[in-house]
Amino acid sequence: MAEFSKENTAAEEAKEPVSRNFIEQMIDKDLEEGVYETVHTRFPPEPNGYLHIGHAKSILLNYGLAKQYGGKFNLRFDDTNPTKEKIEFVESIKADVKWLGADWEDRLFFASNYFDQMYEGAVKLIKKGKAYVSDLSADQIREYRGTLTEPGKMDPGAERSVEENLALFEEMKAGKYADGEKVLRARIDMASPNMNMRDPVIYRVAHMTHHNTGDKWCIYPMYDFAHPIEDAIEGITHSICTLEFEDHRPLYDWVVRELEYKPYPPRQIEFAKLYLTNVVTGKRYIKKLVEQGIVDGWDDPRLVSIAALRRRGFTPESIKMFVDLCGISKSNSSVDYAMLEYCIREDLKLKRARVMAVVDPVKLVIDNYPEDQIEYLDAPNNLENEALGSRKVPFGRELYIEREDFMEEPPKKYFRMFPGNEVRLMNAYFVTCTGCEKDENGNVTVIHGTYDPATKSGSGFEGRKVKGTIHWVACQTAVKATVRLYENIIDEEKGVYNEDGSLNLNPNSLTVKEAWIEPSLKEAKPYESFQFVRQGYFCVDYKDSKPGEPVFNRIVSLKSSFKLPKKD
């Protein structure tokens, strides 16, 4: 028995330890020490724009932690600033979170649902002598706050009595004052080394209609005051946020402590944001691109908003793979966009059918093939995944091939079509090029060739080999489609921003072509995706496609020089 125990212990020790990121380690410790009995997280977006790839990291992290520990996950809108918020953004965020697979069940909340409690919280602080009404303007408040090396000076409003502050705050609520005329400040420490603790503004006057509460309020809480209250009310245990809020954590804890939320006040933990190289994520920049008509809305496939990635054809699985590869840390760093492309290729390569589409067509006429004949040839849907089966592809005398697959005078090691050379037509026959026709400008308009009936694909023909294989679409049955080819919207050589702060835009970020596709793709549904032979992965655009007239967005090309870094 003793020997068995020793062997069993050795086997346990030999197991590879499970890697835990620093957030998981902190949660493990909290649970072990009984600080919390469960894990309750939230994703708290401000509905003032569309979410982007960086938000996906936060969504998947917060939801993943709740699921991992058998806890709960909330979706909550931090809608405390009606000047920038819209129902459009609320609905887009809900769609994005749902698409990523983060299930908030019945826990959908709005900060504005708690405005009454926030007002009561502010009154409580006034009564405790921890808040006061200020008459200073925004510029004066900045001036009074001091600098990193010099302490701030006391606001004259801090001398007011509790009764006077309560009366003034009630008048603010009643609409007596204009925007910016008065604010409510927390009384903390004007000499604090942390600027966020130098009597921060916690309420301001704003005569604005709110998307959720209408005109009920003309005063609104500031984010740093509202956020900890929302977390505490909802019973959030671990408030996971990005690194820029680290300096705000003392204020977060102060609000929770002074308002006496018990028994388990939420704990704020910060992690590093996800930065992608040469992309645009700033809401004000995207808004300009949209308003100036440079992009087709917030979901233009050249952007990295979650809606844009979904429209382009990225999958939730590829986004999750990307986030997992990026990892969780406390150090800011940038990730190459090529890693995101790697993830979508990895996700799609075994899932999607490999079909034929000709993007830059020129006609090939097989002179010895019967004129009116159409035969249907077997074509596997995915050579790496037999489970996807096969389909029938129509073949005829006249075909479209890619213009780059023919050269009248080819260089060495060019194995495609040129006069006298034989190539394989994918899933069909060997064809020998016999010549071509040109227009008055010397442009090739028609290529001619002859086929060998004995070389039919799948027949077992082994008489000779060819080095080149090209794809094609039969003219008689081909369907015309619009194809969009994308490059980075940013000129990567110049970087994202000019010296004046404007964007360095790539004039070639979008190329639109009329292509010929297999008839099987004619009725492809929005968001369906395919691998086009040699061209890349493409997705049917949900916005611009019409029945029988598909528009395809290229998700990603087939190859990249990107390689995952080797593990230590």
Protein Blocks (a to p, Z undefined) as FASTA:
>chain_A
ZZmmmmmmmmmmmpccddddfklmmmmmmmmnomambdcddddddffbccdfklmmmmmm
mmmmmmmnopacddddddfbfklgcfklmmmmmmmmmmnopagkjaccdfklmmmmmmmm
mmmmmmnopaccdfbdfklmmmmnopfkbccdddfklmpcfklmmmmmmmmmnopacehk
accdddfbfkbfblklnopafbdcdddddfklommbacdcdfklmmmmmmmmnopabdcd
dfklmmmmmmmmmmmmmnopafbdcddddddddddehiafbfklmmmmmmnomagcjklc
kbccfklmmmnopafklmmmmmmmnopafbdcdddfklmmmmmmmmmmmmpccddddfbg
cddddfkbcfklccdddddfblklmknopadddddfbdcddfklpcfbdcehiabdcehi
acddehiacdddfbdcddfkopafbdcddddfklgghklpakbccfbdcddddfklpccd
dddddddfbdfknojbdfkopacddfklpccddddddfklmmpcehiacddehkbccddd
fklpcehiacdddfbdfbdfbdcdddZZ
